[in-house]
């Protein structure tokens, strides 16, 4: 059974293990990864006690601006094309909209930066309503960036 919920400090070990098993067996980098995800607002998708996907976001500007940056989205390769990423983004939109509403404001825009050459990412974000709005040359070491937005 899948569980989608907000990450907490008690998830640090899960996030460290995620990095070690899926990225690199380096405890220092794994600790940094976990700290980064916990510094931002992060939503986890878990199955069988294992993290199978994450989405991280942060508010940009004041609440009255209604702008959120989607900082990172990742899904375990074994669970791709099974709706995990879509569920994570839908949960982000629901939770953040509720947060803004509870503070008498509206979430207006979600934006993200993505490597221009990430064709799989481009197809995914386009399929859920994001639009590519600008390029940022040389933002990444080996690629330009594309800025994508979703207006709500």
Secondary structure, 3 states (H helix, E strand, C coil): CEEEEECCHHHHHHHHHHHHHHCCCCHHHHHHHHHHHHHCEEEEEEECCEEEEEEEEEEECCHHHCEEEEEEEEECHHHCCCCHHHHHHHHHHHHHHHHHHHCCCCCCEEEEEEECCCHHHHHHHHHCCCEEEEEEEEEECCEEEEEEEEEC
